[in-house]
Amino acid sequence: RDQGPFDGILGFSQGSCVAATLCALLERGEAPENVKFRFACLFSGFPPKDPFWKSMCASQKVSHVTSLHIVGLNDTLVPPERSREVAEFFSEAGVVEHEKGHLVPSDRHVRDAMKDFLEQQKH
């Protein structure tokens, strides 16, 4: 509240779940008053387990927030299909896969994709 406004949000694992839920709330005009951003970077994300929140996130595509989803193909905590499911919540979702597990990777292709995504958000 005191440090915004922010252009984007970044989440890892549970933080990605919360960030995706905030994006869905923002799309519906139901986010807290000072929560506003234009893009989201979600690492090893998963949909909410609670049926109400999962349904809310899936019921209407998020079109006002562009997203980039980083998916670990060998993630044993959050299987790749769950991260891809979160990407389906968004109208404009980029997906980048890496061969590692449940982590924020430093692979060159992931860094390059992140850099390109952030450059696109400058407009």
C-alpha positions as CSV (number, residue, x, y, z in Angstrom):
1,R,0.0,0.0,0.0
2,D,2.8,2.4,0.9
3,Q,5.3,1.3,-1.7
4,G,3.3,1.1,-4.9
5,P,2.2,1.4,-7.6
6,F,3.8,-1.7,-9.2
7,D,3.9,-2.7,-12.8
8,G,3.9,-6.4,-12.2
9,I,3.8,-9.3,-9.8
10,L,6.2,-12.3,-9.5
11,G,5.3,-15.5,-7.7
12,F,7.0,-18.8,-7.0
13,S,5.0,-22.0,-6.0
14,Q,2.4,-20.9,-3.5
15,G,3.2,-17.3,-4.3
16,S,2.3,-18.0,-7.9
17,C,-1.0,-19.4,-6.8
18,V,-1.7,-16.3,-4.8
19,A,-0.6,-14.1,-7.7
20,A,-2.8,-15.9,-10.2
21,T,-5.7,-15.5,-7.8
22,L,-5.0,-11.7,-7.5
23,C,-4.9,-11.5,-11.3
24,A,-8.4,-13.1,-11.5
25,L,-9.7,-10.8,-8.8
26,L,-8.2,-7.8,-10.6
27,E,-9.9,-8.9,-13.9
28,R,-13.2,-8.9,-12.1
29,G,-12.7,-5.6,-10.4
30,E,-12.7,-7.4,-7.0
31,A,-9.0,-6.9,-6.0
32,P,-8.2,-4.9,-2.9
33,E,-8.2,-1.2,-3.7
34,N,-4.5,-0.6,-4.1
35,V,-3.7,-3.8,-6.0
36,K,-3.1,-2.9,-9.6
37,F,-0.5,-4.3,-12.1
38,R,-0.2,-5.1,-15.8
39,F,1.8,-8.3,-15.9
40,A,2.6,-11.5,-13.9
41,C,5.6,-13.8,-13.9
42,L,4.7,-17.1,-12.4
43,F,7.2,-19.9,-11.5
44,S,6.1,-23.4,-10.7
45,G,2.5,-22.2,-10.2
46,F,-0.6,-24.2,-9.5
47,P,-4.3,-23.5,-9.3
48,P,-6.0,-23.0,-6.0
49,K,-7.0,-26.2,-4.3
50,D,-10.1,-24.6,-2.7
51,P,-13.1,-25.3,-5.1
52,F,-14.5,-21.7,-4.8
53,W,-11.2,-20.0,-5.6
54,K,-10.3,-22.5,-8.4
55,S,-13.7,-22.0,-10.0
56,M,-13.4,-18.2,-9.7
57,C,-9.9,-18.3,-11.4
58,A,-11.1,-20.6,-14.2
59,S,-14.5,-19.1,-14.9
60,Q,-13.2,-16.0,-16.8
61,K,-10.0,-15.5,-18.7
62,V,-7.7,-12.9,-17.3
63,S,-7.2,-10.4,-20.2
64,H,-5.9,-7.3,-18.5
65,V,-2.8,-8.9,-17.1
66,T,-0.2,-10.5,-19.5
67,S,1.6,-13.5,-18.0
68,L,4.7,-15.5,-18.3
69,H,4.7,-19.0,-16.8
70,I,7.9,-20.9,-16.1
71,V,7.3,-24.6,-15.9
72,G,9.8,-27.2,-14.6
73,L,9.4,-30.4,-16.6
74,N,11.0,-32.4,-13.7
75,D,9.1,-30.6,-10.9
76,T,7.9,-33.3,-8.5
77,L,6.1,-30.9,-6.1
78,V,4.1,-29.1,-8.8
79,P,3.8,-31.3,-11.9
80,P,4.1,-29.4,-15.2
81,E,0.4,-30.0,-16.1
82,R,-0.7,-28.0,-13.0
83,S,1.5,-25.1,-14.0
84,R,0.1,-25.2,-17.5
85,E,-3.4,-25.2,-16.0
86,V,-2.7,-21.9,-14.4
87,A,-1.5,-20.5,-17.8
88,E,-5.0,-21.4,-19.1
89,F,-6.5,-18.8,-16.8
90,F,-4.9,-16.1,-18.9
91,S,-5.8,-14.8,-22.4
92,E,-2.2,-13.8,-23.1
93,A,0.0,-16.4,-21.5
94,G,3.5,-17.2,-22.5
95,V,4.9,-20.6,-21.3
96,V,8.6,-21.4,-20.9
97,E,9.7,-24.9,-19.9
98,H,13.0,-26.0,-18.4
99,E,14.4,-29.4,-17.6
100,K,14.8,-28.8,-13.9
101,G,12.5,-29.2,-10.9
102,H,10.8,-27.0,-8.3
103,L,13.1,-23.9,-8.5
104,V,13.6,-20.6,-10.2
105,P,16.0,-21.6,-13.0
106,S,18.9,-19.6,-14.3
107,D,19.0,-21.3,-17.7
108,R,19.9,-19.0,-20.5
109,H,16.7,-19.6,-22.4
110,V,14.6,-18.8,-19.3
111,R,16.6,-15.6,-18.6
112,D,16.3,-14.6,-22.3
113,A,12.5,-15.3,-22.3
114,M,12.1,-13.3,-19.0
115,K,14.2,-10.4,-20.4
116,D,12.1,-10.4,-23.6
117,F,8.8,-10.6,-21.7
118,L,9.9,-7.7,-19.4
119,E,11.0,-5.6,-22.4
120,Q,7.6,-6.1,-24.0
121,Q,5.9,-4.8,-20.8
122,K,7.6,-1.3,-21.2
123,H,4.9,-0.2,-23.7
